[in-house]
């Protein structure tokens, strides 16, 4: 499956058909996890967890007892690195017919952290159930999707800009970056807030986080930076599929922004 197809086809799955994940698909997932990297070179340990064995639960998940989770050291850029890596796994799962959904809050976190052996100084940002999507969503899932308008996205011109935040970028002006930016626009995010903003300046695409209130904890943990990692993943994978060579860098161009918009990282087209 092409990455663009996986991005367009994939949706959050909370209702599964009750069929256990096959040993072949479980092996494929774990093998793929072992190959996943991120632009920040932060290692992540991944495990498949059995709900019955470890006493795991989530009130929004029906029809599967298998979850995938990852832990890592809490270091700078940990949120972006996790978002990038986990989204690669999510898209791979889609390509082999396995459903997923990002879960950060609606779970018994203590049980998951015990099952993953999360130690002092480590974090387990999110988990996902894995299994085969049911033919029909549960009523709860349907209501949840409607509540966050899961299938809607901001307009292209609201997310992407030309040279600075004063000038919206149209699809027509995006040129070779059009498909990569469309892939960013389609990315999932917490409560569908879509915090990514991208300013294209010549050969560089600068990624910014448009923060929403209530998503940064008292100790500095920023869940929307996980969303930014997802956006970076979509851009890089889609750019490569289009034959573009995009190199990652962190070098703030110091563009004028409002107080809620913060620089994250850039891609340089070679």
ABEGO torsion letter per residue (X at the ends): XBAAAAAAABBBBABBAGBBBBAAAAAAAAAAAAABBBAAGBBBBBBBBBAAAAGBBBAABBGBABBBBBBBBBBBGAAAAAAAAAAAAAAAAAAAGBBBBBBAABBBAAAAAAAAGBBBGBBBABBBBBEBBBABBBAAAAAAAAAAGAABBBBAAAABBBGEAABBBBAAAAEAAAAAAAAAAABBBBGGAGABBBBBBEABBBBBBBBBBGABBAAGBBAAAAAAAAAAAAAAAAAAAAGBBBBBBBBBAGBBBBAABBBABBBBBX
